[in-house]
Amino acid sequence: MTLGQYAMMLIIGWQTYNIARDGGLGIAEASGQLALIGLFQFLPLFVLTPFCGLAADSFDRRTIARLTVLLQIACGAALALLTWSGHVELVWLYLVAGVLGVVRAFNGPALSALAPNLVPKAILPNAIALSSISWQSGMIVGPAIGGYLYAISPPLPYVAATALFCFALMALNLIGKVPQPPREANRRPIGQMVDGLHYVVRNKMVLGSITLDLFAVLLAGATALFPVFARDVLKVGEIGLAQLAMAPAIGAALTALWFSFRPLKSRVGPKMLFAVAVFGGATIVFGLSKSMPLSLAALFVVGAADMFSVYIRQSLIQLHTPDDKRGRVSSVSLLTISASNEFGDFFSGTLAFLLGPVMAVVAGGAGAIVTVALWSRLFPVLRTTHTFDPPPELDHHPPGTTS
């Protein structure tokens, strides 16, 4: 699924920027069109995510994931046909971006909450690292599929993405029945959603971890501007665009692979803060670079540092949340991730419209470093957390697992 998603989203951004530039818009104005792609993905996530978290705690998580893959198959097939016929326009790209926002709103909480039901608590951090390898591998190969196939024929990336989504649907059907958390009797849906949000707010570890990612990536997200840098700053075309998208994913995948064999055991909180600061610094280097090798090296570090912090954050959130609330807490986490990614794309595109793409990326990286300094004071628990061990009241096995 990740292969198809990243192949498709890379080309959606590339087509959006090129349609805008070929239509006579300048670099800043075309960057604003990329901002709209991020906005149309974020709006469904913002509206639906609380309900999707409740759905992940109330219904079969496998069924939710399967339905979302069917929607992605429809999107890929539609864009392949439109591109082949020469009728792809901005309005269709915006529409598909909105549908993909709906998809991510539902499948994020379902798949995230499913993981702890499949493996014992003791090896959940290792499982998260292995899952991240799969995800990051998709982020590496997906853009390569998109960029290189687009260079051969524009419809091919969407055809390949559709085929990959079909394979993902087959893979999901291989997952057997998993235990569902017990439903809360006599509780109204709104009350259950509010309970999930209250849990996040009360748990300073979970709240600090989620919001650290929210503001750091919101400010320092440069991925939406890759088409701008590929066409007008570094001038490397769609092949270079694929390489720019692959570089951070390679850094992240190697980091995840390392953690799958050598999981962290000490000073996890301080290391997470340091990783986010490195993420911001490497983003500044990428923004200032005029050299393709230096840009790729900076993006490699961006990806490695981001995965370092993601590995710690996701492990802490999963292990510090009771199973009957994981879907709702995962939905809150997804909403902040989506705010930092999709809304971050809107933010960075808007900033590029106002300041230019280079200054937008540099300012964002500096903002991430400032965020680390503030969060280390606002959430001292992040500085003092040394292990992944959950509090005693949560130290129990998920249904259907053993130690």
RAJOQUI-V328973 format. One line per field, one symbol per residue. phi: phi as a letter, one per 30 degrees, with the letter a starting at -180 (. if undefined). psi: psi as a letter, one per 30 degrees, with the letter a starting at -180 (. if undefined). burial: + if it has 16 or more other ideal C-beta (glycine too) atoms within 10 Angstrom, else -. Layout:
# RAJOQUI-V328973
phi=???
psi=???
burial=???
This chain:
# RAJOQUI-V328973
phi=.deddddddddedddedddddddjddddddddddddedddddeddddceeddddddccbddddedddddedddddddddddddddicdbeddddddedddddedddddddddddeddcbdedceeddddddddddddddddeddedddddddaedeeddddddddddddddddddddcdcdddddhcdeddddddddddddddddddddddddedddedcdcddceeddddccchcidddedddddedddddddddddddcbddbbhddeddddddddeddddddddddccddddddddededddddeddeddddddddcbdddcdddddddddddddddcdddddddddddddcjddddddddddddddeeddddcdbedddcdcbdeddedcdbddeicbd
psi=eeeeefeeeeeeeeeeeeeeefggkleeeeeeeeeeeeefeeeeeeefeeeeeeefffljfeeeeeeeeeeeeeeeeeeeeeeefggkleeeeeeeeeefeeeeeefeeeeefeefffllefgeeeeeeeeeeeeeeefeeeeeeeeeeefekefeeeeeeeeeeeeeeeeeffklklkkkkkkkhkkeeeeeeeeeeeeeejeeeeeeefeeeeeeeegjfefgeeeeeefefhfafeeeeeeeeeeeeeeeeeeeefffikkflheeeeeeeeeeeeeeeeeeeefkgkeeeeeeeeeeeeeeeeeeeeeeeeeeefgklefgeeeeeeeeeeeeeefdefeeeeeeeeeeefleeeeeeeeeeeeeeeeeeffeeiffeffkflfkllefgilklkgll.
burial=+++++++++++++++++-+++-----++-+++++++++++++++++-+++++++++++--++-+++-++-+++-++++++-++----+---+++-++++++++++++++++++++++-+-+--++-+++++++-++++++++++++++++---+++++++++-+++-++--+-------++----------++--++-++--+-+++++++++++++++++++++++++++-++-+-+-+++++++++++++++++++++--++---++-+++++++++++++++++-+--+--+++++++++++++++++++++++++++-+++++++++++++++++++++++++++++++--+++-++++++++++-++--++--+--++-+--+-+-------+--+--
